[in-house]
Amino acid sequence: MYTANVNISKLITVILWSILLLLPDISSAQETRKGSTSNWEDFDIKIRVLMRLCHFPSASICLIKGETIFYSKTYGFSNFYKRKRASKETIYMVGSISKSIIATALMQLYEKGYFDLDDNVADYLPFDLRNPFFPNTNITIRMLLSHEASINDFGLRPSTVLPIRVSAKHARNYSDIVENMVEPGGRWYSSRYWLKRYRPGDTACYSNLGMIIAGCLLEELSGMSVEEYCRKYIFEPLDMRHTTFDMQRLDRKKLAQPYTSVGKLFIPLPKYDFYLLDPAGGLYTTAEDLSHFLIAHMNGGVYNETRILNESTVRLMHTVQYPESTDLILGRMFAGKIELHHGLGWMKINFLGQELEGHSGGTIGYNCHMLCFTREDGEKVGFVMLTNAPLLQPAFFSPVRTLLSYTLILKAIVKELNEL
């Protein structure tokens, strides 16, 4: 028997290079780099290979250090079959990252004295908001923004989705639609929207409907639509020129085509607008634009000398509001593998031993991340990664391979940030 001593690290490198040589080049020329001791070539190779394993049509990545976008690059095709490469102007729908925008907008009003966090939400809405199983317990704004309002997203009945969506498309605001969903006697009301075993404040239950209600609150308090308010007080001050909740404001040619997949075949999906769901997941943006927002949060509310929040308010948003509370939905989704707690529209995540904070977002045909952390040397670093593929592919595409490769790509980014 012949035995050879093989350097495992070199063998893996050779294998990865071999795989890479057999694949068409999917990296884009759209790239920004700044001087660093980091080996960008190795990082670029990792991302390109892992993108193939993740089965992403395209991705746009920005790495942030302090107040600067340190590295920016796009990969793959925003439209795979037209061979249209992703660029720094490619727009993605970022799903639940939208929640951090809505929470930031509300906290701007909080700073101006419009409300206190422990006020009853119903005091500011044109409808009563109460869990019918606990009618004597108020739902506060703090609960709403930290997913403690005892609202159950999975109470939504499939038969009501289309009429709610159609009604929302033509509504002047969200309040009338939401009132018909959450108040007894409403056109689309169901008691299943509410947790039966937990009163408001007892446990975290990740809720898109809760953030839609937060959008209603923003409109009622400001007298402006969600789009109008966020454009005036967040997007324009932060130079987020390609960011909106309204698809009609977009150059649709720049919007990455959403995809799902069958095996190795990409299946294009229609480009769509969320309407009612905008505050929970309907934001369109670019990686660079979203990086400006993350930089502001990483630096106490300031981007490029423009302040959108006071530093004390940013700290409050980033503070876990209910430390003993475990999220019922996300805890089950990740089978307890990821420790997750909620601030105010902000998440604290323990990912493979690294404490991250920010928000992630997954919606039909898109999966995105906006996360940051403080290194051991005290340097604040973060990243934005936007893709036009869902996290969980259909059952016939291996979910184990998808989750594993997705974990590896995030791990590679975190490792790079630690070495910048």
C-alpha positions in Angstrom: 0.0 0.0 0.0 1.4 3.4 -1.0 1.0 6.3 1.5 1.6 9.9 0.7 1.7 12.8 3.1 -0.4 15.5 1.6 -0.8 19.1 2.8 -4.5 19.3 3.2 -4.7 23.1 2.8 -2.8 23.0 -0.5 -5.0 20.2 -1.7 -8.1 22.2 -1.0 -6.7 25.2 -2.8 -5.9 23.1 -5.8 -9.4 21.6 -5.9 -11.0 25.0 -5.6 -8.8 26.4 -8.4 -9.7 23.4 -10.5 -13.4 24.0 -9.9 -12.9 27.7 -10.7 -11.1 27.0 -14.0 -14.1 24.8 -15.1 -16.6 27.6 -14.4 -17.3 30.7 -16.5 -16.1 33.9 -15.0 -18.9 35.3 -12.9 -17.2 38.3 -11.3 -17.9 41.8 -12.5 -15.4 44.5 -13.3 -17.4 46.8 -11.0 -15.0 46.9 -8.0 -13.6 49.3 -5.4 -10.6 48.4 -3.3 -8.5 50.3 -0.8 -5.1 49.5 0.5 -5.1 46.6 3.0 -2.9 43.8 4.2 -5.8 41.5 3.4 -5.4 39.1 0.4 -8.2 40.3 -1.9 -7.4 37.7 -4.5 -8.0 34.8 -2.1 -11.2 36.4 -0.8 -12.5 37.0 -4.3 -11.8 33.3 -5.2 -13.7 32.1 -2.1 -16.7 34.3 -3.0 -16.8 33.2 -6.6 -16.6 29.5 -5.7 -19.1 29.7 -2.9 -21.5 31.7 -5.1 -21.6 28.7 -7.4 -22.3 26.4 -4.5 -25.0 28.7 -3.2 -26.5 28.8 -6.7 -26.7 32.7 -6.8 -27.3 34.4 -10.1 -25.7 37.5 -8.7 -24.4 39.2 -5.6 -23.3 42.7 -4.6 -21.0 43.0 -1.6 -19.7 46.0 0.3 -17.3 45.7 3.2 -17.2 48.5 5.7 -14.5 49.7 8.1 -15.3 52.6 10.4 -16.9 55.2 8.2 -15.7 53.9 4.9 -16.7 51.4 2.3 -13.4 49.5 2.2 -14.2 47.0 -0.6 -17.1 46.8 -3.0 -17.6 44.3 -5.8 -20.4 42.7 -7.8 -20.6 39.2 -9.0 -22.6 37.3 -11.6 -25.6 38.4 -13.6 -28.5 40.5 -12.5 -30.3 39.0 -15.5 -28.9 35.5 -16.0 -30.3 34.7 -19.4 -29.7 38.1 -21.0 -26.1 37.8 -19.6 -26.5 41.2 -18.0 -23.8 41.6 -15.4 -24.6 43.0 -12.0 -23.1 46.5 -11.3 -22.9 48.9 -8.4 -26.2 50.4 -9.6 -28.0 47.0 -9.6 -31.1 47.3 -7.3 -32.3 44.5 -5.1 -35.4 44.0 -2.9 -34.0 43.6 0.6 -36.9 42.0 2.5 -36.9 42.4 6.2 -34.0 44.8 6.3 -36.8 47.3 5.6 -37.8 46.9 9.2 -34.7 48.7 10.3 -35.6 51.6 8.1 -39.1 51.9 9.5 -37.8 51.6 13.1 -35.2 54.3 12.4 -38.0 56.6 11.0 -40.1 56.1 14.1 -37.2 56.7 16.4 -36.6 60.0 14.7 -40.2 60.9 15.8 -39.4 59.6 19.3 -36.5 62.0 19.5 -38.9 64.8 18.7 -41.3 63.9 21.5 -44.1 62.4 19.4 -44.4 59.4 21.8 -42.8 57.4 24.5 -41.8 53.8 23.8 -44.1 52.4 26.5 -47.1 54.2 25.2 -50.1 52.2 24.1 -49.9 51.9 20.3 -53.7 52.1 20.0 -53.6 55.7 21.4 -52.0 56.8 18.1 -53.9 54.6 15.6 -57.5 55.0 14.1 -58.3 51.5 15.3 -57.9 49.5 18.5 -55.0 47.2 18.7 -55.4 44.4 21.3 -54.8 40.7 21.6 -58.4 39.4 22.0 -57.1 36.7 24.3 -55.5 39.4 26.6 -57.8 42.4 26.1 -56.6 44.2 29.3 -52.9 44.2 28.3 -51.7 47.2 26.3 -49.5 46.7 23.3 -46.7 49.3 23.5 -44.5 50.8 20.8 -41.5 49.1 22.4 -43.3 45.7 22.0 -44.2 46.4 18.4 -40.6 47.3 17.4 -39.0 44.3 19.3 -41.5 41.6 18.1 -43.1 41.3 21.6 -46.6 42.3 20.6 -48.0 38.7 20.6 -48.9 39.0 16.9 -48.9 35.8 14.9 -48.1 36.2 11.2 -49.1 32.6 10.5 -52.7 33.5 11.1 -53.0 34.9 7.6 -55.5 32.9 5.6 -54.4 32.1 2.1 -57.8 32.9 0.7 -57.5 36.5 1.9 -54.0 37.2 0.5 -55.1 38.3 -3.0 -58.0 40.6 -2.0 -55.9 42.2 0.7 -53.1 42.8 -1.8 -55.5 44.3 -4.4 -57.1 46.5 -1.8 -53.7 47.7 -0.5 -52.6 48.6 -4.1 -55.4 51.1 -4.4 -55.5 52.3 -0.8 -54.3 55.8 0.2 -52.8 54.4 3.4 -52.4 51.2 5.2 -54.6 51.8 8.3 -57.9 50.9 6.7 -56.5 47.6 5.4 -54.8 46.7 8.7 -57.9 47.6 10.8 -59.9 45.1 8.7 -57.3 42.4 9.6 -56.8 42.9 13.3 -60.1 44.2 14.7 -62.9 41.8 15.4 -65.6 42.1 12.8 -63.2 43.3 10.2 -63.4 42.1 6.6 -60.3 39.9 6.9 -60.1 39.5 10.6 -59.0 36.2 12.2 -58.3 35.4 15.8 -55.4 33.4 14.5 -53.4 36.7 14.0 -52.9 36.6 17.7 -50.9 34.3 20.1 -53.2 32.5 22.5 -50.7 31.3 25.1 -48.6 34.5 25.4 -49.7 37.9 26.4 -48.0 41.0 24.9 -44.5 41.3 26.4 -44.2 37.6 27.3 -42.2 36.3 24.4 -40.7 37.4 21.0 -42.6 36.2 17.9 -41.1 37.6 14.7 -43.9 39.5 13.0 -44.2 41.1 9.6 -47.7 42.2 10.4 -46.3 44.0 13.5 -44.0 46.0 11.4 -46.8 46.8 8.9 -48.7 48.3 11.9 -45.5 50.2 12.7 -45.7 51.6 9.2 -49.3 52.7 9.9 -48.1 54.4 13.1 -45.4 56.2 11.1 -48.0 57.6 8.7 -50.4 58.6 11.4 -47.8 60.4 13.5 -46.0 62.1 10.6 -48.9 62.9 8.3 -46.8 61.5 5.4 -46.7 58.2 3.5 -43.9 55.8 4.4 -42.2 56.5 1.1 -42.5 60.3 1.5 -41.2 60.3 5.1 -38.3 58.0 4.5 -37.3 59.8 1.4 -37.2 63.2 3.1 -35.6 62.2 6.4 -33.5 59.1 5.6 -32.8 58.4 1.9 -31.9 61.9 0.8 -29.8 62.9 3.9 -27.9 59.6 3.5 -27.4 60.0 -0.2 -29.4 56.8 -1.0 -30.2 57.8 -4.5 -31.3 54.4 -5.7 -33.5 53.5 -2.7 -37.3 53.5 -2.5 -40.4 51.6 -1.4 -42.2 52.5 -4.6 -41.4 50.4 -7.7 -42.8 53.2 -9.9 -39.8 55.4 -8.9 -37.3 52.7 -10.1 -35.6 52.3 -13.4 -36.8 48.7 -13.6 -34.0 47.8 -16.0 -31.6 48.2 -13.0 -33.7 45.9 -10.7 -32.1 42.5 -10.4 -34.3 39.7 -11.8 -35.7 37.6 -9.0 -35.1 33.8 -9.4 -35.8 30.5 -7.9 -34.3 27.3 -9.3 -34.9 23.8 -10.4 -31.7 21.8 -10.0 -29.1 24.0 -11.8 -31.7 25.8 -13.8 -32.6 29.4 -12.8 -36.4 30.1 -13.1 -37.1 33.8 -13.5 -39.9 35.3 -11.4 -42.0 38.4 -12.1 -40.7 41.7 -10.7 -43.2 42.8 -8.0 -44.3 45.4 -5.6 -45.3 44.6 -2.0 -47.7 47.5 -1.3 -49.1 46.7 2.1 -46.0 44.7 3.1 -43.6 47.6 2.3 -42.8 48.4 5.9 -42.0 44.7 6.6 -40.1 43.9 3.5 -40.7 46.1 0.4 -37.5 48.2 0.2 -35.6 48.4 -3.0 -31.9 49.6 -2.8 -28.3 49.0 -3.9 -25.5 47.6 -1.8 -23.7 51.0 -1.7 -26.9 52.9 -0.7 -27.6 50.4 2.1 -24.0 50.7 3.2 -24.6 54.4 3.9 -27.5 53.5 6.2 -25.4 50.9 8.0 -22.5 53.3 8.4 -24.8 55.8 10.1 -25.9 53.1 12.6 -22.3 51.9 13.1 -21.2 55.5 13.8 -23.8 56.8 16.3 -26.3 58.1 13.8 -23.9 59.9 11.4 -23.0 59.4 7.8 -20.7 61.8 6.0 -21.2 64.4 8.6 -25.0 64.2 8.3 -26.8 63.1 11.5 -30.1 61.2 11.2 -30.3 60.0 14.9 -28.8 61.0 18.2 -26.1 58.6 19.5 -28.2 57.7 22.6 -31.1 56.8 20.3 -28.9 54.5 18.2 -27.6 52.8 21.4 -31.2 52.3 22.5 -32.2 50.7 19.2 -29.2 48.4 19.4 -30.0 47.3 23.0 -31.9 44.0 23.5 -35.2 45.1 24.9 -36.3 41.7 26.4 -33.1 39.8 27.3 -34.9 36.7 28.6 -37.2 36.4 25.6 -36.6 33.7 22.9 -38.1 34.2 19.5 -40.7 31.5 18.9 -40.5 31.6 15.1 -36.9 32.2 14.4 -35.8 29.9 17.1 -37.7 27.0 15.5 -36.5 28.0 12.0 -32.9 27.7 12.9 -33.4 24.8 15.3 -31.7 26.7 18.1 -28.4 26.8 16.2 -28.4 30.6 16.1 -28.9 32.7 19.2 -31.0 35.8 18.3 -32.4 38.7 20.3 -34.3 41.8 19.3 -33.5 45.5 19.8 -35.8 48.1 18.2 -35.9 47.1 14.5 -32.4 45.7 15.1 -31.2 42.2 15.7 -28.4 40.8 17.8 -27.1 37.4 16.4 -24.6 34.9 17.6 -23.3 33.4 14.3 -20.6 30.7 14.6 -19.3 32.4 17.8 -19.3 35.9 16.3 -21.6 38.5 17.8 -23.3 40.3 14.9 -25.9 42.9 14.8 -28.1 44.5 12.1 -30.7 42.8 10.1 -31.2 40.2 7.3 -33.9 39.9 4.8 -35.3 37.2 2.6 -38.2 37.5 0.2 -39.3 35.9 -3.0 -36.3 35.7 -5.3 -34.0 37.8 -3.0 -31.8 37.2 0.1 -29.8 40.0 1.7 -27.8 40.9 4.8 -26.8 44.1 6.5 -24.6 43.2 9.6 -21.8 44.6 11.6 -19.7 43.9 14.7 -16.9 45.4 16.8 -13.6 43.5 16.5 -11.3 42.7 19.4 -9.1 45.7 18.6 -12.2 48.0 18.9 -12.6 48.6 15.2 -16.2 48.7 13.9 -16.7 46.7 10.8 -19.7 45.6 8.8 -20.9 44.3 5.4 -23.9 44.4 3.1 -24.5 41.5 0.8 -27.5 41.6 -1.6 -28.4 38.6 -3.9 -31.3 37.7 -6.3 -31.8 34.2 -5.0 -33.8 32.9 -2.0 -32.1 31.4 1.0 -34.2 28.2 0.8 -34.5 26.7 -2.6 -37.3 24.1 -3.5 -37.0 20.7 -1.9 -35.5 19.1 -5.1 -32.5 21.5 -4.7 -30.5 20.3 -1.7 -31.4 22.6 1.3 -28.5 21.1 3.2 -26.0 22.2 0.5 -27.7 25.6 0.2 -27.5 26.3 4.0 -23.9 24.9 4.3 -22.6 27.0 1.4 -24.5 30.0 2.5 -23.0 29.7 6.0 -19.5 29.4 4.4 -19.9 32.6 2.3 -21.0 34.6 5.4 -18.1 33.0 7.4 -15.7 34.1 4.7 -16.9 37.7 4.8 -16.7 37.8 8.6 -13.2 36.4 8.5 -12.2 39.0 6.0 -13.6 41.8 8.1 -11.6 40.5 11.1 -8.4 40.7 9.0 -8.9 44.1 7.4 
